[in-house]
Amino acid sequence: MVQSAHRGPAPIKRSDSPGFTLLELLVVLGIIGLMLALLPPFLPKTLDGQKVKAAARELATGLRGARSQAIATQRDVALELDVGAKRFTVGERTRMLDLPRDTQIKLRTASTEQQTSSIGAIRFFPDGSTTGGEITLTRGARAYAIQVTWLTGRVTVVE
């Protein structure tokens, strides 16, 4: 009988397949944890910028809705903007704009649509045309302009 000189468990062969060691995974998780710990001070500015952008899009959607409503009902429809209260109405619907306090709103519209120093409107007609105008939202260095072309009623948002 032949006996093997090998005793104990078989030696572990190192695999040539790519993979990560536990140490490498722990280092990566540590770096991610450190980045997440340093990130919160930068979030409020980013979130405020997103609020301004979202408000600009919401206003643009309201303007497009007013135009569609004017065409569908064959009656004039206006988006009325209260700059001081940061809200607007289209027909019977009143919407509040969620904006940071230091955001400024400017409305440039036809003089016939300026009701008070802080309230004005952009009116759409049944043929799709409009009185035209521009609403600008500004916060710090960021500004979004919602432009309404008087002849076509086209609404665009420009940063």
TAWOMO-V161942 format. One record per residue. RES is the residue in one small letter. SS is DSSP state (~ for helix, > for strand, _ for the rest). NEAR is the number of other ideal C-beta (glycine too) atoms within 10 Angstrom. Layout:
res:RES ss:SS near:NEAR
res:RES ss:SS near:NEAR
This chain:
res:m ss:_ near:2
res:v ss:_ near:3
res:q ss:_ near:6
res:s ss:_ near:5
res:a ss:_ near:4
res:h ss:_ near:8
res:r ss:_ near:6
res:g ss:_ near:5
res:p ss:_ near:6
res:a ss:_ near:6
res:p ss:_ near:7
res:i ss:_ near:6
res:k ss:_ near:6
res:r ss:_ near:6
res:s ss:_ near:7
res:d ss:_ near:5
res:s ss:_ near:5
res:p ss:_ near:5
res:g ss:_ near:6
res:f ss:_ near:10
res:t ss:_ near:8
res:l ss:~ near:7
res:l ss:~ near:8
res:e ss:~ near:10
res:l ss:~ near:10
res:l ss:~ near:11
res:v ss:~ near:12
res:v ss:~ near:11
res:l ss:~ near:10
res:g ss:~ near:10
res:i ss:~ near:10
res:i ss:~ near:10
res:g ss:~ near:10
res:l ss:~ near:10
res:m ss:~ near:9
res:l ss:~ near:9
res:a ss:~ near:8
res:l ss:~ near:9
res:l ss:~ near:10
res:p ss:~ near:8
res:p ss:~ near:7
res:f ss:~ near:9
res:l ss:~ near:9
res:p ss:~ near:10
res:k ss:~ near:13
res:t ss:~ near:10
res:l ss:~ near:10
res:d ss:~ near:18
res:g ss:~ near:16
res:q ss:~ near:10
res:k ss:~ near:17
res:v ss:~ near:22
res:k ss:~ near:16
res:a ss:~ near:14
res:a ss:~ near:25
res:a ss:~ near:23
res:r ss:~ near:13
res:e ss:~ near:16
res:l ss:~ near:23
res:a ss:~ near:18
res:t ss:~ near:15
res:g ss:~ near:23
res:l ss:~ near:27
res:r ss:~ near:17
res:g ss:~ near:17
res:a ss:~ near:27
res:r ss:~ near:24
res:s ss:~ near:14
res:q ss:~ near:16
res:a ss:~ near:22
res:i ss:~ near:16
res:a ss:~ near:10
res:t ss:~ near:11
res:q ss:_ near:9
res:r ss:_ near:11
res:d ss:_ near:14
res:v ss:> near:22
res:a ss:> near:19
res:l ss:> near:29
res:e ss:> near:20
res:l ss:> near:26
res:d ss:> near:19
res:v ss:_ near:18
res:g ss:_ near:11
res:a ss:_ near:12
res:k ss:_ near:17
res:r ss:> near:13
res:f ss:> near:27
res:t ss:> near:16
res:v ss:> near:21
res:g ss:_ near:13
res:e ss:_ near:5
res:r ss:> near:9
res:t ss:> near:12
res:r ss:> near:16
res:m ss:> near:12
res:l ss:_ near:22
res:d ss:_ near:12
res:l ss:_ near:18
res:p ss:_ near:15
res:r ss:_ near:7
res:d ss:_ near:9
res:t ss:_ near:20
res:q ss:> near:11
res:i ss:> near:19
res:k ss:> near:12
res:l ss:> near:21
res:r ss:> near:15
res:t ss:> near:22
res:a ss:_ near:15
res:s ss:~ near:7
res:t ss:~ near:10
res:e ss:~ near:20
res:q ss:> near:15
res:q ss:_ near:12
res:t ss:_ near:9
res:s ss:_ near:8
res:s ss:_ near:13
res:i ss:> near:16
res:g ss:> near:24
res:a ss:> near:23
res:i ss:> near:31
res:r ss:> near:21
res:f ss:> near:29
res:f ss:_ near:16
res:p ss:_ near:13
res:d ss:_ near:10
res:g ss:_ near:14
res:s ss:_ near:16
res:t ss:> near:29
res:t ss:_ near:20
res:g ss:_ near:20
res:g ss:> near:23
res:e ss:> near:15
res:i ss:> near:28
res:t ss:> near:16
res:l ss:> near:23
res:t ss:> near:15
res:r ss:> near:20
res:g ss:_ near:12
res:a ss:_ near:6
res:r ss:> near:15
res:a ss:> near:16
res:y ss:> near:22
res:a ss:> near:16
res:i ss:> near:24
res:q ss:> near:17
res:v ss:> near:26
res:t ss:_ near:13
res:w ss:_ near:13
res:l ss:_ near:9
res:t ss:_ near:12
res:g ss:_ near:23
res:r ss:_ near:15
res:v ss:> near:23
res:t ss:> near:12
res:v ss:> near:17
res:v ss:> near:11
res:e ss:_ near:9
